[in-house]
Amino acid sequence: MTDKPTPDGDRIAKVLSRAGVASRRDAEKMIAEGRVAVNGKRIDSPALNVGAGDRISVDGKPIGPPDPPRLWLYHKPKGVVTTARDEMGRPTVFDALPPELPRVMSIGRLDLNSEGLLILTNDGEVKRKLELPATGWLRRYRVRINGAVSEDQLDILRRGITVEGVSYQPMEVTFDRQQGANAWLTVSLREGKNREIRRAMDALGVKVNRLIRVSYGPFQIGNLKSGEVEELKPRVVRDQLGLEDRPEPVRRRAGGKPGGKPGPKPGGKPFSGKPTGAGRRTSGITLADRADGVKTPRSAGFRSHGAKPGDTSGDSSGNRPPRSAGTKSARTHLAKRTGPGQKPRPKGES
């Protein structure tokens, strides 16, 4: 008995995902619903390989060639869900995004009451790759709890804990400080199961009343304000994802920083081939721990601010998280930028 040769090309769901039509799972649903046609013929099974010469359409509209992978950093506010459609009618992350963004997918999720860094991409394969635990990227959170915990209790999390039959991998936990009835912790994990931190803290007898993701692998939230979104430079995306050099696509700014120039209106002229944020400081790449213990290098020409969870809006109690170790102020950055022959400004001069 001889095995049949594997057809050339890629699976149709993978091609749709790469083209930014939908995630691979959603693409399979669209195929089952009869919304996808290949070479003019509707298909009902994802078990089909397609090549460059095949004509693919969705709902009667042909899909274009896949765009280069792109990544955006988004500061998710509280009160929005990370889903494309919510059965309960709650506002979603995607409802609040600037209209000039292409169709994007979130890499991982943050629950309704969590906030902070959410990475968006136009590429389904990139989404799938970065969500795998095998990628080994550390996700770091600032966590405010109501109550107090001892180091012995935190050691339980550091060893790994099982809650209601669900086992969680060891967490990196640092006690920052007690603030009245609340305490601030820094928690890092590589797995990110549903409501993992909240359930683990419940098992210790304390409640999480604020949770902010400040970094995901080498990407940091920096000074990105709640609700803002910012695209990473193509070079940074290629470096961090290990991609080959590709022609840079035309970029449109997804929204300006306060006081900056607004982005183009939908249908307006795109920016020239210059990547978003060129020549300016931005959130993004910093040194970060990898699963293999190697530090991820900072990309050339790409500077970032340290994470400042205290800048996050929405804290009605007035309690601010303490500044993370290693955070540098704007003055420190300016002092380092003072070059030879340049006199620093006298004290009191604005």
ABEGO torsion letter per residue (X at the ends): XBBBBBBBEBBAAAAAAAAGABBAAAAAAAAAAGABBBGGBBBABABBBBBAABBBBBGGBBBBBBBBBBBBBBBBBBGBBBBABBAAGBBBAAAABBAABBBBBBBEBBBAABBEBBBBBABAAAAAAAABAAAGBBBBBBBBBBEBBBAAAAAAAAAEBBBGGBBBBBBBBBBABBBEABBBBBBBBAAGBBGAAAAAAAAAGBBBABBBBABBEABBAEABBBGBBBBBBAAAAAAAAGBBBBBBBBBBBAEBBBGBBBBBBBGBBBBBABBBGBGBBBBEBBBBBBAAGBBBBBBBGBBBBBBBAAABBGBAAGBBBBBBBGBBBAAAAAAAABBBGBBBBBBGBX
